[in-house]
Amino acid sequence: MKKRRRHQTWEELKSEVLKDPEMRFRFEQEVFYLRLAHLIADLRKKKGITQAELAKRAKVSQPFISRLEKGDHMRVPTFETIHKLLHALGYSLEISAIPERKKAA
């Protein structure tokens, strides 16, 4: 009789895939851009302005803002564009680094 294989949980699968350094880099890159997308959307909403208003202030197109807020990773914003968006929202960019989590032995 054939032994049934146990299904992996999402966390188990993610852990296995992220052992590959290239896949880990791609995953972390995608997470970064999704966080950026959420940040821009949250700040825009907090400011009470539409995508069109933000686009006009930052001198970019409204469809660009829409794609950015949806987390479209195919058209990644440049540092200059991120700066223009944040400036248009009344914010500046600050970068920090946090220590990586150590794996349990």
Secondary structure, 3 states (H helix, E strand, C coil): CCCCCCCCCHHHHHHHHCCCHHHHHHHHHHHHHHHHHHHHHHHHHHHCCCHHHHHHHHCCCHHHHHHHHCCCCCCCCCHHHHHHHHHHCCCCCCCCCCCCCCCCC
